């Protein structure tokens, strides 16, 4: 590794990590709309960072997540594709 570059775990130890997997089934969304699903994540606190990844292709939908209450992460998809999309059931990590 070159001098001054950081490895893939450069921030390990700086953050407490709460790994989770949850199966969600977002509702079908029309263009310009959104769908959300609450996930129970023990230890999550409002203000925590959330990194989330879909377990399957989300068909050009946007995906985000945030802690909305103690122990609750709300995952949200939004649709700006021009059509209706049903992302189906999948596991979020």
C-alpha positions as CSV (number, residue, x, y, z in Angstrom):
1,X,0.0,0.0,0.0
2,X,1.3,3.4,-0.9
3,X,2.3,5.9,1.8
4,X,-0.7,8.0,2.9
5,X,-3.4,5.6,1.6
6,X,-5.9,4.0,3.9
7,X,-7.0,0.4,4.0
8,X,-10.6,-0.8,3.6
9,X,-11.0,-0.9,7.4
10,X,-9.5,2.6,8.1
11,X,-12.4,3.6,10.3
12,X,-12.8,0.3,12.2
13,X,-12.8,1.1,15.9
14,X,-14.1,4.6,15.4
15,X,-17.8,3.6,15.2
16,X,-19.9,1.1,17.0
17,X,-21.4,-1.2,14.4
18,X,-24.8,-2.9,14.7
19,X,-25.0,-5.3,11.8
20,X,-28.6,-6.4,10.8
21,X,-30.5,-8.2,8.2
22,X,-34.2,-7.8,7.7
23,X,-36.7,-9.0,5.2
24,X,-39.0,-6.3,3.9
25,X,-41.7,-6.2,1.2
26,X,-42.0,-2.6,0.0
27,X,-45.3,-1.7,-1.6
28,X,-45.6,-1.0,-5.3
29,X,-44.8,2.6,-5.9
30,X,-45.8,4.9,-8.7
31,X,-43.5,7.5,-10.3
32,X,-42.9,10.3,-7.8
33,X,-44.0,8.3,-4.8
34,X,-42.2,6.4,-2.0
35,X,-42.6,3.4,0.3
36,X,-41.2,2.8,3.7
37,X,-40.7,0.0,6.1
38,X,-39.7,0.0,9.8
39,X,-37.0,-2.5,10.9
40,X,-36.3,-3.3,14.6
41,X,-32.6,-2.9,15.2
42,X,-31.7,-3.4,18.9
43,X,-29.3,-0.6,20.1
44,X,-30.0,1.8,17.2
45,X,-30.3,5.4,18.4
46,X,-31.6,8.5,16.7
47,X,-28.7,10.3,15.2
48,X,-26.8,7.1,14.3
49,X,-25.4,6.7,10.8
50,X,-27.2,4.0,8.8
51,X,-25.6,2.2,5.8
52,X,-28.1,-0.1,4.0
53,X,-27.8,-2.3,1.0
54,X,-30.5,-4.1,-0.9
55,X,-30.5,-7.9,-1.2
56,X,-31.8,-7.8,-4.8
57,X,-32.1,-5.4,-7.7
58,X,-34.3,-2.6,-6.7
59,X,-35.1,-1.7,-10.3
60,X,-33.7,1.8,-10.4
61,X,-35.4,2.9,-7.2
62,X,-33.5,5.0,-4.7
63,X,-32.9,3.5,-1.2
64,X,-32.1,5.2,2.0
65,X,-32.5,4.5,5.7
66,X,-32.4,6.4,9.0
67,X,-33.0,5.8,12.7
68,X,-36.4,7.3,13.4
69,X,-36.8,6.1,17.0
70,X,-34.8,4.1,19.6
71,X,-34.3,0.6,18.1
72,X,-36.1,1.5,14.8
73,X,-34.5,1.9,11.4
74,X,-36.9,3.1,8.7
75,X,-35.9,2.0,5.2
76,X,-37.4,4.0,2.3
77,X,-37.4,3.5,-1.4
78,X,-38.4,6.3,-3.8
79,X,-39.5,6.1,-7.4
80,X,-38.5,8.6,-10.0
81,X,-38.4,6.2,-13.0
82,X,-41.5,7.4,-14.9
83,X,-43.5,4.2,-14.2
84,X,-44.8,2.0,-11.4
85,X,-42.4,-0.4,-9.8
86,X,-42.9,-3.2,-7.2
87,X,-39.5,-4.1,-5.8
88,X,-40.9,-7.2,-4.1
89,X,-39.7,-8.9,-0.9
90,X,-36.0,-8.8,-0.2
91,X,-33.5,-8.9,2.6
92,X,-31.8,-5.6,3.5
93,X,-28.4,-5.6,5.2
